Amino acid sequence: METFEVLLEGSARSHGHLCPGQVVGVRMAMLGCRLIGLDDPQRLDQIKKLIVYVELDRCTADAIAYVTGVKLGRRSLKFVDYGIMAATFLNLETNAAFRIISREESRALVRQYAPEIENETEQKIIAYRRMPIGVLFKIQKVSIPYTECDLPGPTRKKAVCVQCGQTIRDNKEVIVNDRPLCRPCANGAYFENPVEINPDELSFDHDQT
């Protein structure tokens, strides 16, 4: 694995700017990989062993993805919308899994670890670099129940929603009265008032999309 400074520079470049969340995310990812026994997570043989669950869709998640190489499209990055600055690192070969949570109380210690810095953002960046692991993070050893449908690779199972007819992949259907429903039909969707659009009525050139 590259050094912290190299990874932080690359992560900030990929994310678009350097921020406190990048520092936390890079340190979290490096720690998580070491805990589960992966020293070069982007190497082909190791990336196939790794799944990471992130619990917050902010800067930290981008840093974790950069360091580890996990991606939504590979199904090695899982987003669990808890609103918690935490991530769990799973080694599929050994089933070792550790959840790392950013300690909220570390925010109150920022001035203590970077007293010479006046700018608030810069102070956090420096302080989060300097904080010991135990000050910055809480670590939990956990078990991750998963099925074949959660793993990277081709689609392993399909169902069809009996209400809207949409194909549902990878065991994500909801069974209601012994019949499969997609989650929008079963639980409500993030969108409202869908109106079907005929592509032939669009004004732009289809070949350019």
NUMAR-800288 format. One line per field, with one value per atom (N, C-alpha, C): residue in one letter; atom name; residue number from 1; x, y, z. Coordinates in Angstrom, 2 decimals, m for minus. Example, Ala and Ser with C-alpha at 12.3 -4.5 7.8 and 13.67 -1.06 7.14 Angstrom:
REM NUMAR-800288
code	(a,a,a,s,s,s)
site	(N,CA,C,N,CA,C)
pos	(1,1,1,2,2,2)
x	(13.19,12.30,13.20,12.85,13.67,12.90)
y	(m5.69,m4.50,m3.30,m2.25,m1.06,0.03)
z	(7.80,7.80,7.80,7.08,7.14,7.87)
//
This chain:
REM NUMAR-800288
code	(m,m,m,e,e,e,t,t,t,f,f,f,e,e,e,v,v,v,l,l,l,l,l,l,e,e,e,g,g,g,s,s,s,a,a,a,r,r,r,s,s,s,h,h,h,g,g,g,h,h,h,l,l,l,c,c,c,p,p,p,g,g,g,q,q,q,v,v,v,v,v,v,g,g,g,v,v,v,r,r,r,m,m,m,a,a,a,m,m,m,l,l,l,g,g,g,c,c,c,r,r,r,l,l,l,i,i,i,g,g,g,l,l,l,d,d,d,d,d,d,p,p,p,q,q,q,r,r,r,l,l,l,d,d,d,q,q,q,i,i,i,k,k,k,k,k,k,l,l,l,i,i,i,v,v,v,y,y,y,v,v,v,e,e,e,l,l,l,d,d,d,r,r,r,c,c,c,t,t,t,a,a,a,d,d,d,a,a,a,i,i,i,a,a,a,y,y,y,v,v,v,t,t,t,g,g,g,v,v,v,k,k,k,l,l,l,g,g,g,r,r,r,r,r,r,s,s,s,l,l,l,k,k,k,f,f,f,v,v,v,d,d,d,y,y,y,g,g,g,i,i,i,m,m,m,a,a,a,a,a,a,t,t,t,f,f,f,l,l,l,n,n,n,l,l,l,e,e,e,t,t,t,n,n,n,a,a,a,a,a,a,f,f,f,r,r,r,i,i,i,i,i,i,s,s,s,r,r,r,e,e,e,e,e,e,s,s,s,r,r,r,a,a,a,l,l,l,v,v,v,r,r,r,q,q,q,y,y,y,a,a,a,p,p,p,e,e,e,i,i,i,e,e,e,n,n,n,e,e,e,t,t,t,e,e,e,q,q,q,k,k,k,i,i,i,i,i,i,a,a,a,y,y,y,r,r,r,r,r,r,m,m,m,p,p,p,i,i,i,g,g,g,v,v,v,l,l,l,f,f,f,k,k,k,i,i,i,q,q,q,k,k,k,v,v,v,s,s,s,i,i,i,p,p,p,y,y,y,t,t,t,e,e,e,c,c,c,d,d,d,l,l,l,p,p,p,g,g,g,p,p,p,t,t,t,r,r,r,k,k,k,k,k,k,a,a,a,v,v,v,c,c,c,v,v,v,q,q,q,c,c,c,g,g,g,q,q,q,t,t,t,i,i,i,r,r,r,d,d,d,n,n,n,k,k,k,e,e,e,v,v,v,i,i,i,v,v,v,n,n,n,d,d,d,r,r,r,p,p,p,l,l,l,c,c,c,r,r,r,p,p,p,c,c,c,a,a,a,n,n,n,g,g,g,a,a,a,y,y,y,f,f,f,e,e,e,n,n,n,p,p,p,v,v,v,e,e,e,i,i,i,n,n,n,p,p,p,d,d,d,e,e,e,l,l,l,s,s,s,f,f,f,d,d,d,h,h,h,d,d,d,q,q,q,t,t,t)
site	(N,CA,C,N,CA,C,N,CA,C,N,CA,C,N,CA,C,N,CA,C,N,CA,C,N,CA,C,N,CA,C,N,CA,C,N,CA,C,N,CA,C,N,CA,C,N,CA,C,N,CA,C,N,CA,C,N,CA,C,N,CA,C,N,CA,C,N,CA,C,N,CA,C,N,CA,C,N,CA,C,N,CA,C,N,CA,C,N,CA,C,N,CA,C,N,CA,C,N,CA,C,N,CA,C,N,CA,C,N,CA,C,N,CA,C,N,CA,C,N,CA,C,N,CA,C,N,CA,C,N,CA,C,N,CA,C,N,CA,C,N,CA,C,N,CA,C,N,CA,C,N,CA,C,N,CA,C,N,CA,C,N,CA,C,N,CA,C,N,CA,C,N,CA,C,N,CA,C,N,CA,C,N,CA,C,N,CA,C,N,CA,C,N,CA,C,N,CA,C,N,CA,C,N,CA,C,N,CA,C,N,CA,C,N,CA,C,N,CA,C,N,CA,C,N,CA,C,N,CA,C,N,CA,C,N,CA,C,N,CA,C,N,CA,C,N,CA,C,N,CA,C,N,CA,C,N,CA,C,N,CA,C,N,CA,C,N,CA,C,N,CA,C,N,CA,C,N,CA,C,N,CA,C,N,CA,C,N,CA,C,N,CA,C,N,CA,C,N,CA,C,N,CA,C,N,CA,C,N,CA,C,N,CA,C,N,CA,C,N,CA,C,N,CA,C,N,CA,C,N,CA,C,N,CA,C,N,CA,C,N,CA,C,N,CA,C,N,CA,C,N,CA,C,N,CA,C,N,CA,C,N,CA,C,N,CA,C,N,CA,C,N,CA,C,N,CA,C,N,CA,C,N,CA,C,N,CA,C,N,CA,C,N,CA,C,N,CA,C,N,CA,C,N,CA,C,N,CA,C,N,CA,C,N,CA,C,N,CA,C,N,CA,C,N,CA,C,N,CA,C,N,CA,C,N,CA,C,N,CA,C,N,CA,C,N,CA,C,N,CA,C,N,CA,C,N,CA,C,N,CA,C,N,CA,C,N,CA,C,N,CA,C,N,CA,C,N,CA,C,N,CA,C,N,CA,C,N,CA,C,N,CA,C,N,CA,C,N,CA,C,N,CA,C,N,CA,C,N,CA,C,N,CA,C,N,CA,C,N,CA,C,N,CA,C,N,CA,C,N,CA,C,N,CA,C,N,CA,C,N,CA,C,N,CA,C,N,CA,C,N,CA,C,N,CA,C,N,CA,C,N,CA,C,N,CA,C,N,CA,C,N,CA,C,N,CA,C,N,CA,C,N,CA,C,N,CA,C,N,CA,C,N,CA,C,N,CA,C,N,CA,C,N,CA,C,N,CA,C,N,CA,C,N,CA,C,N,CA,C,N,CA,C,N,CA,C,N,CA,C,N,CA,C,N,CA,C,N,CA,C,N,CA,C,N,CA,C,N,CA,C,N,CA,C,N,CA,C,N,CA,C,N,CA,C,N,CA,C,N,CA,C,N,CA,C,N,CA,C,N,CA,C,N,CA,C,N,CA,C,N,CA,C,N,CA,C,N,CA,C,N,CA,C,N,CA,C,N,CA,C,N,CA,C,N,CA,C,N,CA,C,N,CA,C,N,CA,C,N,CA,C)
pos	(1,1,1,2,2,2,3,3,3,4,4,4,5,5,5,6,6,6,7,7,7,8,8,8,9,9,9,10,10,10,11,11,11,12,12,12,13,13,13,14,14,14,15,15,15,16,16,16,17,17,17,18,18,18,19,19,19,20,20,20,21,21,21,22,22,22,23,23,23,24,24,24,25,25,25,26,26,26,27,27,27,28,28,28,29,29,29,30,30,30,31,31,31,32,32,32,33,33,33,34,34,34,35,35,35,36,36,36,37,37,37,38,38,38,39,39,39,40,40,40,41,41,41,42,42,42,43,43,43,44,44,44,45,45,45,46,46,46,47,47,47,48,48,48,49,49,49,50,50,50,51,51,51,52,52,52,53,53,53,54,54,54,55,55,55,56,56,56,57,57,57,58,58,58,59,59,59,60,60,60,61,61,61,62,62,62,63,63,63,64,64,64,65,65,65,66,66,66,67,67,67,68,68,68,69,69,69,70,70,70,71,71,71,72,72,72,73,73,73,74,74,74,75,75,75,76,76,76,77,77,77,78,78,78,79,79,79,80,80,80,81,81,81,82,82,82,83,83,83,84,84,84,85,85,85,86,86,86,87,87,87,88,88,88,89,89,89,90,90,90,91,91,91,92,92,92,93,93,93,94,94,94,95,95,95,96,96,96,97,97,97,98,98,98,99,99,99,100,100,100,101,101,101,102,102,102,103,103,103,104,104,104,105,105,105,106,106,106,107,107,107,108,108,108,109,109,109,110,110,110,111,111,111,112,112,112,113,113,113,114,114,114,115,115,115,116,116,116,117,117,117,118,118,118,119,119,119,120,120,120,121,121,121,122,122,122,123,123,123,124,124,124,125,125,125,126,126,126,127,127,127,128,128,128,129,129,129,130,130,130,131,131,131,132,132,132,133,133,133,134,134,134,135,135,135,136,136,136,137,137,137,138,138,138,139,139,139,140,140,140,141,141,141,142,142,142,143,143,143,144,144,144,145,145,145,146,146,146,147,147,147,148,148,148,149,149,149,150,150,150,151,151,151,152,152,152,153,153,153,154,154,154,155,155,155,156,156,156,157,157,157,158,158,158,159,159,159,160,160,160,161,161,161,162,162,162,163,163,163,164,164,164,165,165,165,166,166,166,167,167,167,168,168,168,169,169,169,170,170,170,171,171,171,172,172,172,173,173,173,174,174,174,175,175,175,176,176,176,177,177,177,178,178,178,179,179,179,180,180,180,181,181,181,182,182,182,183,183,183,184,184,184,185,185,185,186,186,186,187,187,187,188,188,188,189,189,189,190,190,190,191,191,191,192,192,192,193,193,193,194,194,194,195,195,195,196,196,196,197,197,197,198,198,198,199,199,199,200,200,200,201,201,201,202,202,202,203,203,203,204,204,204,205,205,205,206,206,206,207,207,207,208,208,208,209,209,209)
x	(0.85,0.00,0.89,0.47,1.21,1.19,2.04,2.07,0.81,0.55,m0.60,m0.57,0.59,0.68,0.39,0.89,0.64,m0.84,m1.43,m2.84,m3.73,m3.37,m4.17,m4.11,m2.93,m2.80,m3.65,m3.58,m4.35,m5.85,m6.24,m7.65,m8.23,m7.48,m7.95,m8.07,m7.12,m7.17,m8.39,m8.65,m9.80,m11.11,m11.16,m12.37,m12.63,m11.55,m11.70,m11.11,m10.89,m10.25,m9.84,m8.94,m8.52,m9.42,m9.96,m10.85,m10.65,m11.17,m11.00,m11.54,m12.64,m13.21,m12.29,m11.44,m10.46,m9.42,m8.98,m8.00,m8.59,m9.80,m10.47,m10.67,m11.13,m11.41,m10.18,m9.08,m7.85,m7.33,m7.33,m6.86,m7.77,m9.08,m10.03,m9.81,m9.60,m9.41,m8.10,m7.04,m5.76,m5.86,m6.50,m6.68,m7.55,m8.66,m9.58,m8.92,m8.14,m7.47,m6.44,m5.71,m4.72,m5.40,m6.53,m7.23,m7.69,m8.05,m8.53,m7.44,m6.22,m5.09,m4.80,m5.20,m4.91,m3.93,m2.77,m1.75,m1.67,m2.39,m2.40,m3.78,m4.82,m6.20,m6.54,m5.78,m6.09,m5.43,m4.58,m4.00,m5.08,m5.03,m6.13,m6.52,m5.52,m5.86,m6.48,m6.18,m6.75,m8.09,m8.26,m9.53,m10.69,m10.40,m11.46,m11.87,m11.08,m11.40,m12.15,m12.27,m12.69,m14.08,m14.87,m16.11,m16.07,m16.46,m16.52,m17.93,m18.46,m19.78,m19.56,m20.01,m19.91,m21.30,m21.34,m22.61,m22.98,m22.18,m22.45,m21.98,m22.82,m22.46,m21.85,m20.65,m19.91,m18.45,m17.61,m16.22,m15.48,m15.75,m15.06,m15.25,m16.45,m16.73,m15.86,m15.64,m14.78,m13.35,m12.88,m11.52,m11.37,m12.34,m12.30,m12.28,m13.12,m13.16,m11.84,m11.23,m9.96,m8.86,m8.75,m7.68,m7.83,m9.04,m9.28,m9.51,m9.98,m10.31,m11.68,m12.47,m13.81,m14.71,m15.69,m16.60,m18.00,m19.00,m20.38,m20.57,m19.97,m20.15,m19.53,m18.53,m17.93,m18.68,m19.59,m20.34,m19.43,m18.27,m17.37,m17.55,m18.28,m18.63,m20.13,m20.51,m21.91,m22.23,m23.30,m23.74,m24.93,m24.74,m25.80,m26.14,m27.31,m27.64,m28.03,m27.03,m27.27,m27.03,m26.30,m25.95,m24.89,m24.09,m23.04,m21.69,m20.72,m19.40,m18.68,m18.96,m18.42,m18.32,m17.46,m17.32,m16.90,m17.35,m17.00,m16.22,m15.14,m14.23,m14.30,m14.62,m14.83,m13.86,m13.15,m12.29,m13.10,m13.46,m14.30,m13.60,m12.29,m11.55,m11.57,m11.44,m11.36,m12.63,m13.52,m14.72,m14.39,m13.14,m12.80,m13.44,m14.07,m14.75,m14.62,m14.31,m14.18,m14.92,m15.69,m16.42,m15.65,m15.35,m14.60,m15.50,m15.66,m16.55,m15.72,m15.94,m15.28,m15.87,m15.02,m15.50,m15.96,m17.19,m17.71,m16.94,m16.50,m15.78,m14.43,m13.92,m12.64,m12.74,m13.92,m14.09,m13.80,m14.10,m13.85,m12.37,m11.56,m10.14,m9.27,m9.88,m9.12,m8.11,m8.52,m7.61,m6.44,m6.72,m5.67,m4.56,m4.93,m3.96,m3.35,m3.92,m3.34,m3.51,m2.94,m3.16,m2.56,m1.58,m0.90,m1.65,m2.71,m3.45,m4.72,m4.92,m6.08,m7.29,m7.05,m8.15,m8.81,m10.14,m10.86,m10.69,m10.82,m10.68,m9.27,m8.28,m6.89,m6.55,m7.12,m6.87,m7.37,m8.56,m9.10,m8.23,m7.80,m6.96,m5.69,m5.03,m3.80,m4.08,m5.13,m5.43,m5.78,m6.58,m6.97,m5.79,m4.77,m3.53,m2.80,m2.82,m2.00,m2.64,m3.95,m4.63,m4.27,m4.04,m3.87,m5.14,m4.98,m6.12,m7.25,m6.89,m7.90,m8.66,m8.07,m8.76,m9.70,m9.25,m10.03,m11.13,m10.88,m11.81,m12.22,m13.41,m13.85,m13.85,m13.36,m13.22,m14.06,m14.86,m15.68,m15.36,m15.12,m15.05,m16.48,m16.88,m18.27,m18.35,m19.56,m19.85,m20.76,m20.52,m21.34,m22.08,m23.40,m24.15,m24.36,m23.92,m24.10,m24.41,m25.00,m25.34,m24.58,m24.70,m24.06,m24.49,m25.72,m26.24,m25.61,m24.90,m24.23,m22.82,m22.31,m20.91,m20.68,m19.45,m19.09,m19.26,m19.53,m19.69,m21.01,m21.36,m22.57,m23.83,m24.95,m26.25,m26.54,m26.92,m27.14,m28.62,m29.47,m30.89,m31.71,m32.82,m33.73,m35.15,m35.93,m37.35,m38.06,m39.36,m40.16,m41.22,m41.28,m42.29,m43.68,m44.57,m45.91,m46.77,m46.30,m47.11,m46.72,m45.43,m45.00,m44.29,m43.94,m43.28,m41.79,m41.21,m39.78,m38.97,m37.88,m36.97,m36.15,m36.04,m35.30,m34.14,m32.95,m31.76,m31.19,m30.49,m29.65,m30.41,m31.59,m32.32,m32.80,m33.06,m33.48,m35.00,m35.73,m37.19,m37.71,m38.94,m39.65,m40.82,m40.93,m42.01,m43.20,m44.30,m45.54,m46.64,m47.22,m48.24,m47.71,m46.46,m45.81,m45.56,m45.62,m45.38,m44.28,m43.40,m42.28,m42.72,m42.25,m42.43,m41.07,m40.90,m39.70,m39.86,m38.78,m38.84,m39.64,m39.57,m40.44,m41.92,m42.33,m43.74,m44.10,m43.16,m43.45,m43.37,m42.37,m42.08,m42.19,m42.48,m42.45,m41.07,m41.04,m39.81,m39.27,m38.03,m37.44,m37.95,m38.60,m39.15,m40.67,m41.29,m42.75,m43.23,m44.47,m45.17,m44.39,m43.95,m43.22,m44.12,m43.61,m44.34,m43.44,m43.92,m43.13,m42.90,m41.65,m41.28,m40.96,m41.52,m41.21,m39.92,m38.86,m37.58,m37.70,m38.65,m38.79,m39.28,m39.80,m40.30,m39.25,m38.07,m37.02,m36.42,m36.01,m35.56,m34.09,m33.29,m31.86,m31.55,m30.33,m29.89,m29.65,m30.39,m30.27,m28.87,m28.19,m26.89,m25.82,m26.12,m25.15,m25.35,m26.24,m26.47,m26.13)
y	(m1.19,0.00,1.25,2.26,3.52,4.18,5.19,5.91,6.77,7.18,8.03,9.30,9.95,11.22,11.04,9.97,9.71,9.42,8.61,8.28,9.51,10.34,11.54,12.49,12.67,13.54,13.03,11.74,11.17,11.21,10.96,10.99,12.39,13.39,14.78,15.19,14.76,15.07,14.42,13.17,12.46,13.08,13.46,14.03,15.45,16.19,17.56,18.59,18.24,19.16,18.39,18.98,18.40,18.94,18.07,18.46,17.51,17.85,16.98,15.57,15.45,14.14,13.25,13.85,13.06,12.46,13.24,12.73,11.57,11.76,10.70,9.46,9.65,8.51,7.73,8.42,7.72,6.92,7.54,6.82,5.63,5.83,4.76,3.59,3.88,2.83,2.07,2.80,2.14,1.23,1.71,0.91,m0.31,m0.11,m1.21,m2.32,m1.94,m2.97,m3.73,m3.03,m3.71,m4.66,m4.25,m5.09,m6.41,m6.38,m7.61,m8.31,m7.83,m8.54,m8.27,m7.11,m6.75,m5.59,m5.80,m4.75,m3.99,m4.48,m3.80,m4.03,m3.37,m3.71,m3.51,m2.70,m2.49,m3.53,m4.36,m5.44,m6.45,m7.02,m7.83,m8.96,m9.65,m10.79,m10.36,m9.12,m8.64,m7.94,m7.21,m6.50,m7.47,m8.71,m9.71,m10.26,m9.99,m10.46,m9.42,m8.21,m7.07,m6.56,m6.37,m5.59,m4.54,m3.33,m2.25,m1.69,m1.56,m0.96,0.44,1.46,2.82,3.28,4.07,4.41,5.89,6.63,8.06,8.48,9.19,9.60,11.01,11.09,12.35,12.10,13.10,13.07,11.81,11.35,10.18,8.97,8.81,7.67,7.70,8.88,9.00,8.61,9.01,8.67,7.16,6.54,5.10,4.37,4.79,4.16,4.34,5.51,5.75,4.84,4.77,3.98,2.49,2.00,0.56,0.10,1.00,0.62,0.00,m0.06,m0.64,0.28,m0.32,0.43,m0.16,0.73,0.26,m0.70,m0.38,m1.21,m2.59,m2.72,m4.02,m4.77,m4.08,m4.61,m4.86,m4.23,m4.33,m3.15,m2.12,m0.99,m1.03,m1.09,m1.12,0.15,0.85,2.04,1.69,1.85,1.62,2.98,3.50,4.90,5.10,5.06,5.24,6.68,7.47,8.81,8.81,7.76,7.63,7.62,8.37,8.36,7.09,6.03,4.71,3.88,2.88,1.93,0.58,m0.47,m1.83,m2.47,m3.13,m3.75,m5.26,m5.97,m7.41,m8.13,m9.10,m9.97,m11.22,m11.39,m12.51,m13.86,m13.85,m15.11,m15.64,m14.74,m15.16,m14.85,m14.02,m13.51,m12.58,m12.16,m11.15,m9.83,m9.17,m7.90,m6.96,m5.71,m4.69,m3.44,m2.91,m1.65,m0.55,0.52,1.64,2.87,3.48,4.63,5.85,6.95,8.21,8.71,8.92,9.36,10.82,11.07,12.43,13.31,12.74,13.53,14.02,13.42,13.88,15.30,15.71,17.09,18.12,17.77,18.71,18.79,17.88,17.83,18.42,18.97,19.48,20.53,21.51,22.59,22.04,21.01,20.41,19.80,19.23,18.56,19.47,20.66,21.60,23.03,23.33,24.65,25.80,25.51,26.59,27.03,26.30,26.60,27.39,28.51,29.37,29.02,28.78,28.46,27.15,27.15,25.99,24.74,24.88,23.72,23.17,24.06,23.63,22.99,23.53,22.97,21.54,21.27,19.91,18.97,19.45,18.61,18.19,19.14,18.83,17.96,18.29,17.54,16.10,15.86,14.49,13.67,14.35,13.66,13.18,14.01,13.78,12.88,12.83,12.10,10.63,10.04,8.58,7.88,6.66,5.89,5.82,5.59,5.44,6.70,7.85,9.13,9.41,9.05,9.37,8.35,7.08,6.02,5.11,4.57,3.42,2.23,1.09,m0.09,m1.23,m1.85,m3.00,m4.19,m5.33,m6.57,m7.05,m7.32,m7.65,m8.89,m9.40,m10.46,m9.90,m10.24,m9.76,m10.94,m11.04,m12.08,m11.67,m12.49,m12.17,m13.46,m13.28,m14.41,m14.30,m15.31,m15.30,m14.09,m13.64,m12.51,m11.18,m11.14,m9.92,m9.79,m10.84,m10.89,m10.23,m9.73,m9.26,m10.37,m9.98,m10.98,m10.81,m11.74,m11.63,m11.75,m11.29,m11.43,m12.90,m13.21,m14.60,m14.95,m13.96,m14.24,m13.07,m13.38,m12.35,m12.69,m11.64,m11.79,m10.67,m10.79,m9.77,m9.26,m7.95,m7.34,m7.60,m8.15,m8.48,m7.24,m6.09,m4.87,m4.02,m3.79,m2.90,m3.63,m4.90,m5.67,m5.46,m4.69,m4.41,m5.62,m5.88,m6.95,m6.51,m7.40,m7.12,m8.11,m7.59,m8.44,m8.64,m9.75,m10.02,m10.08,m10.69,m11.00,m9.75,m8.66,m7.42,m7.26,m8.27,m8.16,m8.26,m7.78,m7.90,m8.85,m9.86,m10.84,m10.42,m10.16,m9.78,m10.76,m11.43,m12.46,m13.48,m13.88,m14.89,m14.43,m13.12,m12.60,m11.56,m11.52,m10.56,m9.16,m8.19,m6.78,m6.10,m5.12,m4.29,m3.38,m2.85,m2.04,m0.75,m0.08,1.10,0.75,m0.37,m0.75,m1.22,m1.87,m2.40,m1.34,m0.45,0.46,1.94,2.26,3.66,4.00,4.97,5.30,6.66,6.93,8.25,9.28,8.81,9.70,9.68,10.69,10.79,11.09,10.72,11.09,10.75,9.51,9.14,9.21,9.82,9.92,9.35,8.35,7.70,8.66,8.74,9.61,8.74,9.09,8.39,8.95,8.14,8.66,9.26,8.78,9.32,10.76,11.23,12.60,13.58,13.07,13.94,14.75,15.98,16.90,16.74,16.11,16.01,14.73,14.67,13.54,12.33,11.25,10.03,9.45,9.62,9.00,9.64,10.79,11.48,11.16,10.21,9.88,8.42)
z	(0.00,0.00,0.00,m0.72,m0.75,0.64,0.83,2.09,2.25,3.47,3.75,2.91,2.83,2.11,0.62,0.04,m1.38,m1.62,m0.75,m0.89,m0.66,0.30,0.56,m0.63,m1.20,m2.37,m3.53,m3.79,m4.89,m4.62,m3.39,m3.03,m3.17,m2.69,m2.81,m4.27,m5.08,m6.52,m7.17,m6.83,m7.38,m6.90,m5.64,m5.05,m5.53,m5.79,m6.26,m5.33,m4.08,m3.14,m1.89,m1.12,0.14,1.25,2.06,3.14,4.33,5.50,6.65,6.42,5.68,5.41,4.60,3.76,3.01,3.94,4.91,5.87,6.66,7.16,7.93,7.07,5.85,4.98,4.60,4.28,3.92,5.11,6.28,7.47,7.80,7.64,7.91,6.96,5.69,4.70,4.93,5.22,5.48,6.70,7.74,8.95,8.67,7.97,7.70,6.91,5.90,5.08,5.90,6.75,7.58,8.57,9.11,10.07,9.45,8.17,7.53,6.72,6.84,6.26,4.81,4.30,2.91,2.90,2.29,2.28,0.97,m0.04,m1.33,m1.97,m1.44,m1.81,m3.27,m3.99,m5.41,m6.32,m5.77,m6.56,m6.91,m8.10,m8.62,m7.67,m7.13,m6.28,m4.96,m4.51,m3.24,m3.43,m4.52,m4.73,m4.83,m5.28,m5.39,m4.03,m3.02,m1.67,m0.84,m1.35,m0.53,m0.85,0.20,0.11,1.21,0.87,1.85,1.89,3.09,3.32,3.90,3.19,3.71,4.16,5.22,5.86,5.71,4.93,4.75,3.37,2.63,1.27,1.28,1.86,1.91,1.53,1.81,1.35,1.76,2.97,3.48,2.57,2.03,1.16,m0.10,m0.66,m1.84,m1.50,m0.33,0.08,0.26,0.88,1.09,m0.25,m1.17,m2.49,m3.22,m3.09,m3.77,m3.23,m1.93,m1.32,m1.61,m1.53,m1.65,m3.07,m3.94,m5.31,m5.46,m4.38,m4.49,m5.30,m5.99,m6.84,m6.77,m6.92,m6.98,m8.14,m9.29,m10.47,m10.35,m9.50,m9.24,m8.13,m7.48,m6.34,m5.14,m5.14,m3.99,m3.04,m3.49,m2.64,m2.38,m1.11,m0.73,0.04,m0.36,0.37,1.24,2.55,3.52,4.12,3.83,4.11,5.58,6.47,7.90,8.36,7.57,8.02,9.10,9.18,10.19,9.48,10.00,9.39,9.83,9.11,9.46,8.19,8.26,7.15,7.71,7.05,7.43,6.29,6.65,5.69,5.87,4.78,4.82,3.90,4.44,3.65,3.31,2.04,1.63,1.75,1.76,1.87,3.30,4.28,5.68,6.47,5.89,6.56,7.73,7.85,8.85,8.46,9.43,9.16,10.35,10.05,11.09,10.67,11.60,11.39,12.11,11.38,11.94,11.93,13.10,13.26,13.63,12.96,13.32,14.62,15.63,16.94,16.88,17.26,17.25,18.22,19.34,20.34,19.85,18.76,18.23,17.70,17.29,16.79,17.86,19.11,20.21,20.57,20.04,20.38,19.29,18.26,17.12,17.55,18.35,18.76,19.59,20.35,21.17,20.31,19.17,18.32,17.25,17.04,16.07,16.58,17.74,18.36,17.58,16.73,16.00,14.74,14.37,13.14,13.48,12.80,13.08,12.21,10.93,10.01,10.43,10.55,11.09,10.23,8.92,8.04,8.07,7.96,8.00,9.34,10.40,11.72,11.82,11.26,11.26,10.43,9.26,8.39,9.12,9.78,10.49,11.71,12.47,13.69,13.38,12.34,12.00,11.48,10.94,10.58,11.82,12.87,14.05,15.10,15.12,16.19,16.18,17.35,17.41,16.95,16.49,15.98,17.01,18.27,19.31,19.63,19.32,19.51,18.35,17.15,15.94,15.66,16.01,15.60,16.76,16.62,17.40,16.46,16.91,16.06,16.64,15.78,16.17,15.28,15.88,15.11,14.92,13.68,13.39,12.50,12.37,11.41,10.34,9.10,7.99,7.36,7.57,6.87,5.40,4.49,3.08,2.32,1.15,0.31,m1.01,m1.84,m3.14,m3.96,m3.77,m4.54,m4.14,m3.03,m2.59,m3.17,m3.77,m4.17,m5.52,m5.75,m7.08,m8.10,m9.34,m10.40,m11.12,m11.99,m12.80,m11.97,m12.53,m11.89,m11.62,m10.40,m10.02,m9.88,m9.82,m9.62,m10.15,m10.79,m11.28,m10.87,m10.65,m10.40,m11.16,m11.30,m11.99,m11.04,m10.87,m10.00,m10.57,m9.74,m10.21,m10.38,m9.84,m9.95,m11.15,m11.35,m12.44,m13.57,m13.36,m14.41,m14.53,m13.64,m13.71,m13.27,m13.99,m13.59,m12.38,m11.41,m10.18,m10.10,m9.91,m9.91,m8.51,m8.38,m7.21,m5.89,m5.93,m4.70,m3.96,m4.69,m4.05,m4.01,m4.45,m4.43,m3.00,m2.80,m1.53,m1.75,m0.93,m1.09,m0.24,m0.90,m0.23,m0.67,0.29,m0.02,m1.04,m0.82,m1.67,m3.10,m3.33,m4.68,m4.63,m5.66,m5.65,m6.07,m5.32,m5.67,m5.68,m6.56,m6.47,m5.25,m4.78,m3.55,m3.71,m4.87,m5.03,m4.91,m5.47,m5.37,m3.96,m3.30,m1.97,m0.89,m1.00,0.12,m0.23,m1.48,m1.90,m2.46,m3.37,m4.09,m3.68,m4.08,m3.85,m4.87,m5.95,m6.98,m6.90,m7.53,m7.54,m8.95,m9.23,m10.47,m11.74,m11.90,m13.13,m14.36,m15.41,m16.67,m17.77,m18.48,m19.53,m20.69,m21.18,m22.30,m23.51,m24.64,m25.89,m26.46,m26.57,m27.10,m28.49,m29.29,m30.64,m30.64,m29.52,m29.43,m28.90,m28.56,m28.05,m29.19,m28.88,m29.92,m30.26,m29.38,m29.66,m30.42,m30.90,m31.72,m30.84,m31.08,m30.26,m30.33,m31.47,m31.66,m30.77,m30.19,m29.35,m27.87,m27.55,m26.14,m25.89)
//
